[in-house]
């Protein structure tokens, strides 16, 4: 307990060392409760421990056993043992108490559509009439509202807790003390990266944030949903991801860390294989590294992806860029 007290009072490396030692001792001795524990302080210490990957299994067991939660729910910590976890980037998965609830042919999809819409609208203070208009556009007021009420009840049952969704004064919100969504962490992480870049923080501090971004952004927002509201949010998150990648790789280029810049663009192509600006910038980086053969390989990769996915060929602009680098390097003439 004394070690955890020190961890709460101290800052920086000393605090982390005390926290690591205290949690290790607690794990080894299987401490589950201390008479002097302050739940608020313990919640903050547990959040700090998970952010630093300190004894995550033991820390999560404490959180679950004592229902710990900081005053500001740690929406940027996916390792927190959330009752409900929503994965919307690259797929749509719903986990309740760390178990995937799974969808089958017998699944009632209207509750899932409601959940998707609530998340797409930010998860907070969504008017019930907006949900009704989106999900039952052809129904009149009373019919749509009755369908809304029934579907909300079914959704709460699906999430196995009535507290996961709050319906008050005609508005629906996710209970952020219970529900976590990957898009909320994405927005928080991108904001933090923008701050680091604008303040020109050391590159070594940006690298772990970039790794976290790639781990989080697995692809398009709810990729299989054709609804207009899903398409709009899909584009917004895509633009957010592209902007942060551009700025981060640009910072690497400014520091002439060409290999890191190339790796950044390469990794970004995994979730966004049709983003031309990534190929273009990757080609320019390889050119600065004197690797004209890599430039040609990047162009060929883009050409193959475009043909397979869209049945298209690369634009004249990027063809010209490829020739401008590879043609000049080989001394060949520009093709007509």
Order of alpha helices (4+ residues) and beta strands (2+ residues): alpha-alpha-alpha-alpha-beta-beta-beta-alpha-beta-alpha-alpha-beta-beta-beta-alpha-alpha-alpha-alpha-alpha-alpha-alpha
